[in-house]
């Protein structure tokens, strides 16, 4: 039997975007947006999209567990499944909710699959750009159905372009990043959408991205995608990232040499 999982989930994300998310873009009323935690908002699009995606994922893999961002907001205990056995789906129904709620781009729909606690497959869709990335561990990554690899070259630091999300960094780390910013060709402030940052690394629009907060639905899909395409995603100390980890700090780069260059130039006092 041909395994159509990549196509099935990719199609599901496109369908959800077309039927649920895009019809509400720039059409939200005040009643459609709520604060689920201090500084964290959720929209009716997030909730409806997660319901649609979750129901179909359970049908695709009977007996699987869905760990969705909005479901976890109601039941944090769901996170225990990320180290569990069997198939577990991670779902971010609208990544970049603040952008979406404000009527801005980018935003994305993201899913990843863990099997027996290990990342197995991932999908990221930017519906406005019509860009769908998918990957399977050990098999590679694809962009709109075509194989994709991150760049193998390693330009000097002064020619690198990347993004650093400094808002949540501890003061000492932020000062180090700020001091290192001038060494780069361009250091961007970030797009408030992790999914788009990962897509831009795949496309070569930027060679690295730095995060402090590493919520599993924000980074489980993207780290697998970049890794499958030849990139590197590690904690600041060089240890591997796993969606179940509760630590902070993540540096993603197009390849090993760039990761080391950026770590040394941006994170070393």
C-alpha positions, 0 to 999 in steps of 0.5 A: 500500500502506498503511504499517502500521509504527507499528501493527506495531511497537507490536503487537510491543512489546505482544506482547513485554511480554505474553509475555516481560516481564510474566510475569517481573515480580516472579518473577525468581530470583537466577540471572536477574539479572547484572551486565554492567558495574559498577553495570549489571545485566541480567535474563533478561527484557532478553535474551529481550525483545531477542531477540524484538523484534530477530527481528521487526524484521528481518522487518519491514524485510529487510536492516535492522540492529538495535542493541540495548542487550544486543547492544551490551554484547557487541559495542560495534562495533554502534554504528557503524551509527547513522550508516550507510545503510539502516534501523537499529533502536535497541532498549531491551528493558526500560528501567528494568531496576533498577526491573524487577529490584527489582519496582518500576514504572515500566519501558518497552519502547522502539524507534526507527528511523533511516533513512540515519542520521536518526531516522524513527520511535519507540515507547515502551510502559509496559506496566503503565500500558498506555500506548503512544506512537509517532511518525514524523518530520514526521507527528506523535505518537500516544498509544494511537492518538490524536494528541498534542501537548505543551503550547504554554503556558509557565508561569512557572518557579515553576509548572513541574514537571519532573525532573533526574537529578543522580546522574551530573552533574559536581560543578559542574553538580550544584551549579548544578542544586541551587541552581536547584531552589528556583525551580521549582514542583516538581523531581523526582529522576527515576524511573530510567526514561527512557521514563516521563519522556518519556511524562510530558512528552507527557502533560503530567504534567511539562514538562521533564526533564534527563539527564546520560547519553545512551545511544542506546537510552535517548534515541533513541526519546523525543527523537523522540517529544517532538520530533514532538509539538512539544517540544524536546530539546537538549544543554545548549549548545543543539545538537541531539541525535543518538543517535550522539553521544557527548556528555553532557547533555540537556534535554528540554522541552514547547516552546521557551519552557519549554526556555529558561526551564529552561536559564536557571533550572537550568543557568546559574550 
